[in-house]
Amino acid sequence: MDEHELKRAAEVGLAQREADRRTVERMQAIAFRLFCVAFFFGVCGWLVDKF
C-alpha cells in the first residue's frame, strides 16, 4: 500500500466511526423517547388506578 491508499483507508475508517457514533446517538435518543412515553403512560395508568 502506498501513502495515498493508507490515507484513504484512514479517512474511510474515520468516516465509518463517525457514522457509527451518529447511529448510536440516534438509537439512544429513540430509546430515551420510548422510556419517556412508557413512563408517562405508567404514571397515567397508576393515577387512573389510584383515583
N, C-alpha and C positions, 0 to 999 in steps of 0.2 A: 504494500500500500504506500502510495506516495503522500506527500504532505497535504495535498488538496483532498484526497479521499479521507484521510484522518480527520481533517477539519470538517468535512461534510458529515461524517459519521458522528462527530461530537455535536454538531448542530441538530442532527436528526434525533439524537439521544436527548438533548436538552428540550427540544420541542415535544418529544414524547412524554418526558417527565412533567412538563408544564401542562400538557393535556390531561395527564393522569391526575395532577393536583386539582385542576379545574373540575374534573369528573368527581373526585372525592368531595370537594366543596359543594358541588351540586347535590350529591346524594345526601350529605349531611344536612343541607338546607331542607330537602324533601323529608328526611326522617324527622327533623325538628318540627316541621309543619304538621306532619301526621301525629306526632306526640302531642302537640298543642290541641289539635282537633279532638283527639281521643280524650285528653284531659278535660277539655271543655264539655264534651258530651257526658263524661263520667260525673263531673260536678252537677250538670243539669239533671242527670238520672238520679243522683243522690238527693238533690233538692226535691225533685218530684216524689221520690220515695219517702222522704222525711216529712214533707208537709202535705 
